[in-house]
Amino acid sequence: MNWTLEVVVVPVSDLDRAKEFYAQRLGFALDHDTDLGGAGRIVQLTPPGSRCSIVLGRGVVPEMPPGSLKGLQLVVPDLERAHAELVERGVEVSEIQVMGQNPRPVPHPLDNVGFVFFRDPDGNEWAVQQISERG
C-alpha cells in the first residue's frame, strides 16, 4: 500500500500576505482560495512538480501559532538554479550550505548534502535540498 503525504498545514497570521508570498515569490500554484463564510477560509497551494500541497487557513485548520512550523523541506535537482530563482524572486535565502559528506558516489557534489534555507513572512522555516538522482 502506498502512503502519500498530500497536504501540510502552514500556520500564518495574514492569509493574503502568505498567499502572495507562496504564489508570487515562490511560484507555488494556487489550487484554490475558498471562503467558507463565517466558518473560515482555506487557501491551498502546490509547489511546482510536487504532489504535496500546503494549506493556509482560518477557522477550519488546526490552531498553531504563526511561524511555529520548522523543518519543511523542498527537493530540487539543481540547487544553484533554485537559489538563483529564489533570489530573483526577492526571497531572503541563505547561501548554499554543504551539510556533511556524501555517503555514496553521486553525479554532482551538492547531491544529498547541499541546502539553502528561507523563512516565510511569519517565520515558518523551509529548507531546499539538492537531489538530482535517487538511488
C-alpha positions as CSV (number, residue, x, y, z in Angstrom):
1,M,0.0,0.0,0.0
2,N,1.3,3.5,-0.9
3,W,1.1,6.1,1.8
4,T,1.4,9.6,0.3
5,L,1.7,12.9,2.1
6,E,-0.7,15.2,0.3
7,V,-1.2,18.3,2.5
8,V,0.8,20.2,5.1
9,V,-0.9,22.9,7.1
10,V,1.3,26.1,7.4
11,P,0.3,28.4,10.2
12,V,0.2,32.1,9.2
13,S,-1.1,35.3,10.6
14,D,-2.2,37.0,7.4
15,L,-3.7,34.8,4.7
16,D,-3.4,37.3,1.9
17,R,0.2,38.1,2.6
18,A,1.1,34.4,2.9
19,K,-0.8,33.6,-0.3
20,E,1.2,36.4,-2.2
21,F,4.5,35.1,-0.8
22,Y,3.9,31.4,-1.7
23,A,2.2,32.1,-5.1
24,Q,4.2,35.1,-6.3
25,R,7.6,34.8,-4.6
26,L,7.9,31.0,-4.5
27,G,5.9,30.3,-7.7
28,F,3.6,27.8,-6.0
29,A,0.4,27.1,-8.0
30,L,-2.8,28.4,-6.4
31,D,-5.1,25.4,-6.2
32,H,-8.0,27.2,-4.6
33,D,-8.9,30.1,-2.3
34,T,-12.2,29.1,-0.7
35,D,-14.2,31.4,1.6
36,L,-16.3,29.3,3.9
37,G,-18.4,32.2,5.1
38,G,-18.4,32.6,8.8
39,A,-16.7,29.2,9.2
40,G,-13.3,30.4,7.8
41,R,-11.2,30.3,4.7
42,I,-8.8,27.9,3.1
43,V,-6.0,28.7,0.6
44,Q,-4.3,25.7,-1.0
45,L,-1.1,26.0,-3.0
46,T,1.3,23.4,-4.5
47,P,5.0,23.7,-5.3
48,P,5.9,23.2,-8.9
49,G,6.2,19.5,-9.7
50,S,5.0,18.4,-6.2
51,R,2.1,16.1,-5.3
52,C,2.0,17.6,-1.8
53,S,0.3,20.9,-1.2
54,I,0.3,23.4,1.6
55,V,-2.8,24.8,3.2
56,L,-3.2,28.2,4.8
57,G,-6.4,28.6,6.7
58,R,-8.5,30.3,9.2
59,G,-11.2,28.7,11.3
60,V,-11.0,25.2,9.8
61,V,-7.4,24.1,10.2
62,P,-5.6,23.1,13.4
63,E,-4.6,26.1,15.5
64,M,-0.9,26.5,15.6
65,P,1.0,29.7,16.3
66,P,2.0,31.5,13.1
67,G,5.7,30.8,12.4
68,S,5.8,27.7,14.5
69,L,6.4,25.2,11.6
70,K,10.0,24.3,11.3
71,G,11.8,21.8,9.0
72,L,9.6,21.9,5.9
73,Q,11.8,20.7,3.0
74,L,11.6,21.0,-0.7
75,V,13.9,18.9,-3.0
76,V,15.2,20.2,-6.3
77,P,17.6,18.7,-8.9
78,D,19.7,21.9,-9.2
79,L,20.3,23.8,-6.1
80,E,22.3,26.6,-7.7
81,R,19.5,27.3,-10.1
82,A,16.9,27.1,-7.3
83,H,18.9,29.5,-5.2
84,A,19.2,32.0,-8.1
85,E,15.5,31.8,-8.8
86,L,14.7,32.5,-5.1
87,V,17.0,35.5,-5.1
88,E,15.5,36.7,-8.4
89,R,12.0,36.5,-6.9
90,G,13.1,38.6,-3.9
91,V,13.1,35.8,-1.3
92,E,15.6,36.2,1.5
93,V,17.5,32.9,1.3
94,S,20.8,31.7,2.8
95,E,23.8,31.0,0.7
96,I,24.3,27.4,-0.4
97,Q,25.5,25.2,2.5
98,V,27.1,21.8,2.4
99,M,26.0,19.6,5.3
100,G,28.4,16.7,5.8
101,Q,29.8,14.4,3.1
102,N,28.0,12.3,0.6
103,P,27.9,8.7,1.7
104,R,27.9,7.3,-1.9
105,P,29.2,8.4,-5.3
106,V,26.9,11.0,-6.9
107,P,26.8,12.8,-10.2
108,H,27.0,16.3,-8.5
109,P,28.9,17.3,-5.3
110,L,25.8,19.0,-3.9
111,D,23.6,15.9,-4.2
112,N,22.1,15.0,-0.8
113,V,24.3,17.4,1.1
114,G,23.6,20.8,-0.5
115,F,20.9,23.0,1.2
116,V,19.6,26.6,1.2
117,F,17.2,27.9,3.9
118,F,14.5,30.6,4.0
119,R,11.5,31.7,6.1
120,D,8.1,32.8,5.0
121,P,6.8,36.2,6.3
122,D,5.6,34.6,9.5
123,G,8.9,32.8,10.3
124,N,7.9,29.3,9.2
125,E,11.2,27.7,8.2
126,W,11.9,25.9,4.9
127,A,15.0,24.0,3.6
128,V,15.7,23.3,0.0
129,Q,17.9,20.2,-0.7
130,Q,19.5,19.1,-3.9
131,I,18.9,15.5,-5.0
132,S,19.4,15.1,-8.8
133,E,19.2,11.3,-8.7
134,R,17.6,8.8,-6.3
135,G,19.5,5.6,-5.5
